[in-house]
């Protein structure tokens, strides 16, 4: 596995470019999923690869990037994969130490948000830590454990993506779990809270979706 990190910029909502700018590093390898290129440039990121069917990327933008050593992978509009799935497949093939996905949440279509979240299975099965982040949320899918940073009062919700998730243990949360089982049909893991500035979740079996929500942003963003 390589030492660099991949950032994928999707074509969802980008309310606050400076938030994403604060997470980026100069050495990050930036992949843009089609129209996510516009968000990347607004954030101040230099794309290394733009991938998709280019239905959201006009010719003027492509010409603007032509002199910046940007690689383009173009696919037909009628395809079996979303632009973000293509971008994630490419990111996984690079074997980075971590993948972060920007601007993949929000927007008017719930099915696209769900599809983007389910795509976290791709890096999970490749053994690469990955997260979808926006101004409000950090979303991860785990089979073992994860440590998260936050603020006291931030929400942390745990959702099984398998029928059962076994051996759920948590640290740093208001309502701790001690080797318990969470079920797909239950809301038992909904809306726990950070007791301090860090939390850890560990499981022994199954796949668990871990969603942190920054409490401070709930009233400050539209």
C-alpha positions as a Markdown table, in Angstrom:
| # | Residue | x | y | z |
|---|---|---|---|---|
| 1 | Unk | 0.0 | 0.0 | 0.0 |
| 2 | Unk | 1.3 | 3.5 | -0.9 |
| 3 | Unk | 2.0 | 6.3 | 1.5 |
| 4 | Unk | -0.1 | 8.9 | -0.3 |
| 5 | Unk | -3.8 | 9.7 | 0.2 |
| 6 | Unk | -6.4 | 10.0 | -2.6 |
| 7 | Unk | -9.1 | 12.7 | -2.5 |
| 8 | Unk | -12.1 | 12.1 | -4.7 |
| 9 | Unk | -14.3 | 15.1 | -5.4 |
| 10 | Unk | -17.8 | 14.2 | -6.4 |
| 11 | Unk | -20.6 | 16.4 | -8.0 |
| 12 | Unk | -22.8 | 16.7 | -4.9 |
| 13 | Unk | -23.2 | 19.8 | -2.8 |
| 14 | Unk | -20.3 | 22.0 | -1.8 |
| 15 | Unk | -21.6 | 24.6 | 0.6 |
| 16 | Unk | -18.2 | 25.7 | 2.1 |
| 17 | Unk | -15.1 | 25.3 | -0.1 |
| 18 | Unk | -12.8 | 26.5 | 2.8 |
| 19 | Unk | -13.9 | 23.5 | 4.9 |
| 20 | Unk | -12.6 | 21.0 | 2.3 |
| 21 | Unk | -9.5 | 23.2 | 1.7 |
| 22 | Unk | -8.6 | 22.7 | 5.4 |
| 23 | Unk | -8.7 | 18.9 | 5.0 |
| 24 | Unk | -6.5 | 18.8 | 1.9 |
| 25 | Unk | -2.7 | 18.4 | 1.7 |
| 26 | Unk | -0.4 | 19.4 | -1.2 |
| 27 | Unk | 0.7 | 15.7 | -1.7 |
| 28 | Unk | -2.9 | 14.4 | -2.1 |
| 29 | Unk | -3.7 | 12.7 | -5.4 |
| 30 | Unk | -7.0 | 14.3 | -6.5 |
| 31 | Unk | -9.5 | 12.5 | -8.7 |
| 32 | Unk | -12.6 | 14.3 | -9.9 |
| 33 | Unk | -15.8 | 12.5 | -10.7 |
| 34 | Unk | -17.1 | 14.5 | -13.8 |
| 35 | Unk | -18.7 | 17.7 | -12.5 |
| 36 | Unk | -16.8 | 17.4 | -9.2 |
| 37 | Unk | -14.0 | 19.1 | -11.2 |
| 38 | Unk | -15.8 | 22.5 | -10.7 |
| 39 | Unk | -15.9 | 21.9 | -6.9 |
| 40 | Unk | -12.2 | 20.9 | -6.8 |
| 41 | Unk | -11.2 | 24.1 | -8.5 |
| 42 | Unk | -13.4 | 26.1 | -6.2 |
| 43 | Unk | -11.7 | 24.4 | -3.2 |
| 44 | Unk | -8.3 | 25.1 | -4.7 |
| 45 | Unk | -7.4 | 21.5 | -5.5 |
| 46 | Unk | -5.4 | 20.5 | -8.6 |
| 47 | Unk | -7.0 | 17.5 | -10.3 |
| 48 | Unk | -4.7 | 14.7 | -11.4 |
| 49 | Unk | -7.5 | 12.6 | -13.0 |
| 50 | Unk | -11.0 | 13.5 | -14.2 |
| 51 | Unk | -13.2 | 10.5 | -14.8 |
| 52 | Unk | -16.8 | 10.0 | -16.0 |
| 53 | Unk | -19.1 | 10.6 | -18.9 |
| 54 | Unk | -18.5 | 14.4 | -18.8 |
| 55 | Unk | -22.2 | 15.2 | -19.0 |
| 56 | Unk | -21.5 | 17.8 | -16.2 |
| 57 | Unk | -18.2 | 19.1 | -17.5 |
| 58 | Unk | -18.3 | 21.6 | -20.4 |
| 59 | Unk | -15.7 | 22.0 | -23.1 |
| 60 | Unk | -14.4 | 25.3 | -21.6 |
| 61 | Unk | -13.5 | 23.6 | -18.3 |
| 62 | Unk | -11.7 | 20.8 | -20.2 |
| 63 | Unk | -9.7 | 23.3 | -22.2 |
| 64 | Unk | -8.9 | 25.2 | -19.0 |
| 65 | Unk | -7.4 | 21.9 | -17.5 |
| 66 | Unk | -5.7 | 20.9 | -20.7 |
| 67 | Unk | -2.4 | 22.6 | -19.9 |
| 68 | Unk | -2.3 | 21.4 | -16.3 |
| 69 | Unk | -1.1 | 17.8 | -16.9 |
| 70 | Unk | -4.6 | 16.4 | -16.1 |
| 71 | Unk | -5.5 | 12.9 | -17.2 |
| 72 | Unk | -9.0 | 12.4 | -18.6 |
| 73 | Unk | -10.9 | 9.1 | -18.7 |
| 74 | Unk | -14.1 | 9.4 | -20.7 |
| 75 | Unk | -16.9 | 6.9 | -20.6 |
| 76 | Unk | -20.2 | 6.8 | -22.5 |
| 77 | Unk | -23.3 | 8.3 | -20.9 |
| 78 | Unk | -25.2 | 5.0 | -21.1 |
| 79 | Unk | -23.1 | 3.0 | -18.7 |
| 80 | Unk | -23.6 | 0.6 | -15.7 |
| 81 | Unk | -21.6 | 2.6 | -13.1 |
| 82 | Unk | -21.9 | 6.0 | -11.7 |
| 83 | Unk | -19.0 | 8.5 | -12.1 |
| 84 | Unk | -18.2 | 8.2 | -8.4 |
| 85 | Unk | -18.0 | 4.4 | -8.7 |
| 86 | Unk | -15.5 | 4.7 | -11.6 |
| 87 | Unk | -13.5 | 7.2 | -9.5 |
| 88 | Unk | -13.5 | 4.9 | -6.5 |
| 89 | Unk | -12.4 | 1.9 | -8.6 |
| 90 | Unk | -9.5 | 3.9 | -9.9 |
| 91 | Unk | -8.6 | 5.1 | -6.4 |
| 92 | Unk | -8.6 | 1.6 | -5.0 |
| 93 | Unk | -6.3 | 0.5 | -7.9 |
| 94 | Unk | -3.7 | 3.1 | -6.8 |
| 95 | Unk | -3.5 | 1.4 | -3.3 |
| 96 | Unk | -3.3 | 4.6 | -1.3 |
| 97 | Unk | -3.1 | 4.7 | 2.5 |
| 98 | Unk | -6.5 | 6.3 | 2.7 |
| 99 | Unk | -9.3 | 7.6 | 0.5 |
| 100 | Unk | -11.4 | 10.7 | 1.3 |
| 101 | Unk | -14.5 | 11.5 | -0.7 |
| 102 | Unk | -15.7 | 15.1 | -0.8 |
| 103 | Unk | -19.0 | 16.6 | -2.0 |
| 104 | Unk | -20.9 | 13.2 | -2.2 |
| 105 | Unk | -23.7 | 14.0 | 0.2 |
| 106 | Unk | -26.6 | 16.4 | 0.0 |
| 107 | Unk | -28.6 | 17.3 | -3.1 |
| 108 | Unk | -32.3 | 16.5 | -4.1 |
| 109 | Unk | -32.0 | 12.8 | -4.9 |
| 110 | Unk | -31.9 | 10.4 | -2.0 |
| 111 | Unk | -31.1 | 7.4 | -4.1 |
| 112 | Unk | -27.8 | 9.0 | -5.3 |
| 113 | Unk | -26.8 | 9.7 | -1.7 |
| 114 | Unk | -27.5 | 6.1 | -0.7 |
| 115 | Unk | -25.6 | 4.8 | -3.7 |
| 116 | Unk | -22.6 | 6.9 | -2.8 |
| 117 | Unk | -22.6 | 5.6 | 0.8 |
| 118 | Unk | -22.9 | 2.0 | -0.3 |
| 119 | Unk | -19.9 | 2.5 | -2.5 |
| 120 | Unk | -17.7 | 2.5 | 0.6 |
| 121 | Unk | -17.8 | -1.3 | 0.3 |
| 122 | Unk | -15.2 | -1.0 | -2.5 |
| 123 | Unk | -12.4 | 0.4 | -0.4 |
| 124 | Unk | -13.5 | -1.7 | 2.6 |
| 125 | Unk | -13.0 | -4.9 | 0.7 |
| 126 | Unk | -9.6 | -3.7 | -0.6 |
| 127 | Unk | -8.5 | -3.0 | 3.0 |
| 128 | Unk | -8.2 | 0.7 | 2.4 |
| 129 | Unk | -9.6 | 3.1 | 5.1 |
| 130 | Unk | -12.1 | 5.5 | 3.5 |
| 131 | Unk | -14.5 | 8.2 | 4.5 |
| 132 | Unk | -17.1 | 10.4 | 2.9 |
| 133 | Unk | -17.0 | 13.8 | 4.4 |
| 134 | Unk | -18.9 | 17.0 | 4.1 |
| 135 | Unk | -19.4 | 20.1 | 6.2 |
| 136 | Unk | -21.7 | 18.2 | 8.6 |
| 137 | Unk | -20.8 | 14.5 | 8.3 |
| 138 | Unk | -18.1 | 11.9 | 8.3 |
| 139 | Unk | -19.2 | 8.5 | 7.1 |
| 140 | Unk | -17.2 | 5.3 | 7.4 |
| 141 | Unk | -17.9 | 1.6 | 6.8 |
| 142 | Unk | -16.0 | -0.8 | 9.1 |
| 143 | Unk | -15.5 | -4.5 | 9.7 |
| 144 | Unk | -13.1 | -4.1 | 12.6 |
| 145 | Unk | -12.6 | -0.7 | 14.3 |
| 146 | Unk | -12.3 | 3.0 | 13.8 |
| 147 | Unk | -11.1 | 6.0 | 15.8 |
| 148 | Unk | -12.8 | 9.4 | 15.2 |
| 149 | Unk | -12.2 | 12.9 | 16.3 |
| 150 | Unk | -15.0 | 15.2 | 17.2 |
| 151 | Unk | -16.3 | 17.6 | 19.8 |
| 152 | Unk | -18.3 | 17.0 | 22.9 |
| 153 | Unk | -22.0 | 16.6 | 21.9 |
| 154 | Unk | -21.3 | 15.6 | 18.3 |
| 155 | Unk | -23.6 | 12.8 | 17.2 |
| 156 | Unk | -22.4 | 9.3 | 16.4 |
| 157 | Unk | -24.8 | 6.8 | 14.8 |
| 158 | Unk | -24.1 | 3.2 | 14.1 |
| 159 | Unk | -26.1 | 1.3 | 11.4 |
| 160 | Unk | -25.6 | -2.3 | 10.6 |
| 161 | Unk | -25.3 | -3.1 | 6.8 |
| 162 | Unk | -25.5 | -6.8 | 7.6 |
| 163 | Unk | -28.4 | -8.5 | 9.4 |
| 164 | Unk | -26.4 | -8.4 | 12.6 |
| 165 | Unk | -23.2 | -6.8 | 13.8 |
| 166 | Unk | -21.6 | -8.5 | 16.7 |
| 167 | Unk | -19.3 | -7.5 | 19.5 |
| 168 | Unk | -19.9 | -3.8 | 19.3 |
| 169 | Unk | -17.7 | -1.9 | 21.7 |
| 170 | Unk | -17.5 | 1.9 | 22.0 |
| 171 | Unk | -15.3 | 4.3 | 23.9 |
| 172 | Unk | -15.7 | 8.0 | 24.4 |
| 173 | Unk | -19.5 | 8.1 | 23.9 |
| 174 | Unk | -22.2 | 9.2 | 26.2 |
| 175 | Unk | -24.0 | 5.8 | 26.0 |
| 176 | Unk | -21.2 | 3.1 | 25.8 |
| 177 | Unk | -21.7 | -0.3 | 24.3 |
| 178 | Unk | -19.9 | -3.4 | 25.7 |
| 179 | Unk | -19.7 | -6.2 | 23.2 |
| 180 | Unk | -23.3 | -5.9 | 22.2 |
| 181 | Unk | -25.2 | -6.9 | 19.0 |
| 182 | Unk | -26.8 | -4.4 | 16.7 |
| 183 | Unk | -29.5 | -5.4 | 14.2 |
| 184 | Unk | -30.4 | -4.1 | 10.8 |
| 185 | Unk | -34.0 | -3.8 | 11.8 |
| 186 | Unk | -33.3 | -1.7 | 14.9 |
| 187 | Unk | -32.5 | 2.0 | 15.6 |
| 188 | Unk | -30.5 | 1.1 | 18.7 |
| 189 | Unk | -27.3 | 2.7 | 17.4 |
| 190 | Unk | -29.0 | 6.0 | 16.4 |
| 191 | Unk | -27.8 | 9.4 | 17.8 |
| 192 | Unk | -25.2 | 8.5 | 20.4 |
| 193 | Unk | -23.0 | 11.5 | 21.5 |
| 194 | Unk | -19.3 | 12.2 | 21.9 |
| 195 | Unk | -18.5 | 12.5 | 25.6 |
| 196 | Unk | -15.2 | 14.3 | 24.7 |
| 197 | Unk | -13.0 | 15.0 | 21.7 |
| 198 | Unk | -12.5 | 11.4 | 20.6 |
| 199 | Unk | -14.3 | 8.1 | 20.2 |
| 200 | Unk | -13.6 | 4.6 | 19.1 |
| 201 | Unk | -15.9 | 1.9 | 17.7 |
| 202 | Unk | -14.9 | -1.8 | 17.5 |
| 203 | Unk | -16.8 | -4.8 | 16.2 |
| 204 | Unk | -16.1 | -8.5 | 16.0 |
| 205 | Unk | -18.4 | -9.4 | 13.1 |
| 206 | Unk | -20.5 | -7.9 | 10.3 |
| 207 | Unk | -20.3 | -4.5 | 8.6 |
| 208 | Unk | -21.2 | -1.3 | 10.4 |
| 209 | Unk | -21.9 | 2.1 | 9.0 |
| 210 | Unk | -20.5 | 4.8 | 11.3 |
| 211 | Unk | -21.8 | 8.4 | 10.8 |
| 212 | Unk | -20.6 | 11.4 | 12.8 |
| 213 | Unk | -22.6 | 14.5 | 12.6 |
| 214 | Unk | -21.1 | 17.8 | 13.8 |
| 215 | Unk | -23.6 | 19.3 | 16.2 |
| 216 | Unk | -22.2 | 22.9 | 15.6 |
| 217 | Unk | -23.1 | 22.8 | 11.9 |
| 218 | Unk | -26.7 | 21.8 | 12.3 |
| 219 | Unk | -27.9 | 25.4 | 12.7 |
| 220 | Unk | -25.1 | 27.2 | 10.8 |
| 221 | Unk | -25.6 | 25.7 | 7.4 |
| 222 | Unk | -28.7 | 25.9 | 5.2 |
